[in-house]
């Protein structure tokens, strides 16, 4: 039996919407462009045809990636999270050795975006934090070296669970 991959509901909806847009809008538009360009004759020097084929390969590659991400998913509903341990869907506040505060929301693979403060549950930081509680000191092993942090806050969505 395959293990299900955790993914938050908002992340799942966003990825499904992207998949549907690529399938129903972008890919048909590009296929039509390639078809129209091919009808013009010599394909070897037809920039629209060459660009269209390249764009279609990119779309197909993204669709394959999204298809894999969306297969065997366990939807995490943040409103239903309970307990006091860090889990997928939780937002964790930590203080590092320099007393700098950092905040991350742990999400599923493929929905992480560092600009939004979200990290994949597969990331070294998330792996170190999962299952821990507020007050725990955690060593995070990263490619650029290890750091020690203390968990100072835990949120499930907007709900403060512990700390801060």
C-alpha positions in Angstrom: 0.0 0.0 0.0 1.3 3.4 -1.0 1.7 6.0 1.7 -0.3 9.1 1.2 1.5 12.4 0.7 0.2 15.2 3.0 -0.9 18.4 1.4 -2.9 21.4 2.8 -6.3 22.1 1.3 -5.3 25.5 -0.1 -2.2 24.1 -1.7 -4.1 21.2 -3.2 -6.8 23.6 -4.6 -4.1 25.8 -6.1 -2.3 22.9 -7.8 -5.5 21.4 -9.1 -6.5 24.8 -10.5 -3.1 25.1 -12.2 -3.4 21.6 -13.7 -6.9 22.3 -15.0 -5.8 25.7 -16.5 -2.8 24.0 -18.3 -5.0 21.2 -19.5 -8.1 23.1 -20.6 -6.7 26.5 -21.6 -2.9 26.7 -22.1 -2.2 23.4 -23.8 -5.1 23.6 -26.4 -4.0 27.2 -27.2 -0.4 26.1 -27.8 -1.5 23.1 -29.8 -3.6 25.3 -32.1 -0.6 27.7 -32.5 1.7 24.8 -33.4 -0.9 23.5 -35.8 -1.4 26.9 -37.5 2.4 27.4 -37.7 2.9 23.9 -39.2 0.3 24.6 -41.9 2.4 27.5 -43.1 5.0 25.2 -44.6 8.7 24.8 -43.8 8.9 24.0 -40.1 12.7 24.1 -39.8 12.8 27.9 -40.1 9.4 28.6 -38.6 10.0 30.4 -35.2 6.4 30.1 -34.1 6.4 26.4 -34.8 9.7 25.8 -33.0 8.7 28.0 -30.0 5.3 26.4 -29.8 6.8 22.9 -29.7 9.2 24.0 -27.0 6.3 25.5 -25.0 4.2 22.4 -25.4 7.1 20.2 -24.0 7.3 22.6 -21.0 3.6 22.4 -20.4 3.6 18.6 -20.7 6.5 18.3 -18.3 4.7 20.5 -15.8 1.5 18.5 -16.2 3.4 15.3 -15.5 5.0 16.8 -12.4 1.6 18.1 -11.1 0.0 14.7 -11.9 2.6 13.0 -9.7 2.1 15.6 -6.9 -1.6 15.2 -6.9 -1.6 11.4 -6.9 -2.1 9.6 -3.5 -2.6 12.9 -1.6 -3.9 13.1 2.0 -5.6 16.5 2.4 -4.7 18.3 5.6 -7.5 20.6 6.8 -5.8 23.1 9.1 -9.1 23.8 10.9 -9.2 20.1 12.0 -5.6 20.0 13.4 -5.4 19.1 17.1 -2.7 18.5 19.6 0.4 20.4 20.6 3.0 18.9 18.2 4.4 20.4 15.0 2.7 18.7 12.0 2.1 19.4 8.4 -0.2 22.4 8.2 1.2 24.0 11.3 3.0 27.3 11.5 6.1 27.2 13.7 7.8 30.1 15.3 11.5 29.5 16.4 14.3 31.6 17.9 17.8 30.8 16.7 21.2 31.1 18.4 21.4 34.8 17.6 17.8 35.3 19.1 16.5 35.9 15.6 12.8 34.9 15.2 11.8 32.8 12.2 8.4 31.6 11.2 7.6 28.7 8.8 4.4 27.0 7.8 5.0 23.4 7.0 3.1 22.3 3.8 3.1 19.4 1.3 5.6 18.8 -1.4 5.1 21.1 -4.4 3.1 23.8 -2.5 6.1 25.3 -0.7 7.2 28.8 -1.5 10.0 30.4 0.6 8.6 33.9 -0.3 5.4 33.0 1.5 7.2 31.5 4.4 6.1 27.9 3.5 8.4 25.0 3.5 8.0 21.4 2.4 7.6 18.7 5.0 10.5 17.1 3.2 12.9 20.0 3.8 15.6 19.5 6.4 14.2 22.3 8.6 10.7 20.8 8.6 12.0 17.3 9.2 13.8 18.5 12.3 10.7 20.3 13.6 8.0 17.7 12.9 6.7 16.0 16.1 8.3 18.6 18.4 6.6 21.0 20.8 6.9 24.5 22.1 9.9 24.8 24.4 11.8 22.1 22.6 15.4 22.8 21.5 15.9 21.4 18.0 19.1 20.9 16.0 18.5 21.5 12.3 21.0 19.9 9.9 21.3 22.0 6.8 23.6 21.8 3.8 25.3 25.0 5.0 25.7 23.7 8.6 23.7 22.9 11.6 21.8 25.4 13.7 20.1 25.2 17.1 16.6 26.7 17.5 14.0 26.8 20.2 10.4 26.4 19.3 8.6 29.5 20.8 5.2 29.3 19.1 2.8 27.0 17.3 -0.2 27.9 15.3 -2.8 25.9 13.4 -4.0 28.5 10.9 -4.8 31.6 13.0 -5.2 29.6 16.2 -2.4 30.0 18.7 -1.8 26.5 20.1 1.1 27.2 22.4 3.8 29.7 23.1 4.4 33.3 22.1 
